[in-house]
Amino acid sequence: MSARMDRQRGVAVITALLLTTLAITIVASLFWQQQVQVRSIENQRLQLQKQWILRGALDWSSLILREDRVIDTRGGKQGIDHLGEPWAVPLAETRLDQYVDNPQAAGDIPDAALSGGIIDATSRYNLGNLVQNAQIKPEEVAAFSRLLGFLQLNPSLAQATAQVMQRAEAASRTSTAPGQAPATSSEQPLRMMQIDDLLAVPGFTPEAVEKLRDYVVFIPVDDASKPVKINVNTAPAEVLAARIATLALSEATSIVAKRQNAAFSDVQSFVTALGKGTSDVSSNALAVSTDYFLVNGNVRLNRAGMEMQALIYRGGQNARKPKVLWIRQR
């Protein structure tokens, strides 16, 4: 009888231990889930704060660009854009923790900071010029080929890029034609919209794309018959030499050094500075002002960070507000 009672007591003890272990496991799981939910809510709050900070920076950039156009064209003057203007000054890392709800900030470490800058998008070669109205432009392919050569990349990639873009544009036009059955996503090549899309071109590598990143851009243009012009006041030497076939890279470097003292007031003064005949330079591909700008922003908030790039179209003199064409975040 005593042995039976001892067995029952042992079973009861084991059962109690199992129930206690189960209860502890359930409670620990509940605490873990609660911690995960709290961290998820914190991350969502940080994400929203970062997005609002970057959107505020974008609005601020739009205001700067709008005021720059107003000042440049005051009194009916022809506006010019150059690297000596306020919009071209980059924003160094600036602490924002006194403006942002960030109770965890402590000490001298800037837990909330914003940096960035504005870049003239037409200081870069617009890859959208390669194909217009579903037709490859040989002169644009030649310009891109020269740029690739200056950057020690394979010049034949220019023709390959144009062919991929032509196929994508032709497929897009065919799929939207009346009575034409829409092509599936696997059949229709995607149109290039950003620099990383160059990886779809056979021969391009991530390293090659990184080399090109600061020299090319994709600018969507409503009127495909008008290529985006290069701003001679902001373009680097490589882009200028690629745009002008008769201009050596060394000559372009010299021109870039000279314009630091005084920006070109018109295309004719730039052509005169080149010392070449007007027949050697196509002024239709050059300009001294721009309406397209790239806005870069980088925000850090506690343990997280976010980068943003946006393309802004400032419009003509009568434009009331610059238009954001696209925004990309990462």
PELINDA-V719391 format. One record per run of one state. SS is the DSSP state (H for helix, E for strand, C for the rest). FROM is the first residue (numbers start at 1). LEN is the number of residues. If there is no record, write none. Layout:
# PELINDA-V719391
SS:FROM:LEN / SS:FROM:LEN
This chain:
# PELINDA-V719391
C:1:1 / H:2:71 / C:73:1 / H:74:3 / C:77:9 / H:86:3 / C:89:2 / E:91:5 / C:96:16 / E:112:9 / H:121:3 / C:124:1 / E:125:2 / H:127:4 / E:131:2 / C:133:2 / E:135:2 / C:137:1 / H:138:13 / C:151:6 / H:157:19 / C:176:19 / H:195:6 / C:201:5 / H:206:7 / C:213:3 / E:216:2 / C:218:12 / E:230:2 / C:232:5 / H:237:7 / C:244:5 / H:249:10 / C:259:8 / H:267:8 / C:275:3 / H:278:3 / C:281:2 / H:283:3 / E:286:2 / C:288:4 / E:292:10 / C:302:2 / E:304:10 / C:314:9 / E:323:7 / C:330:1
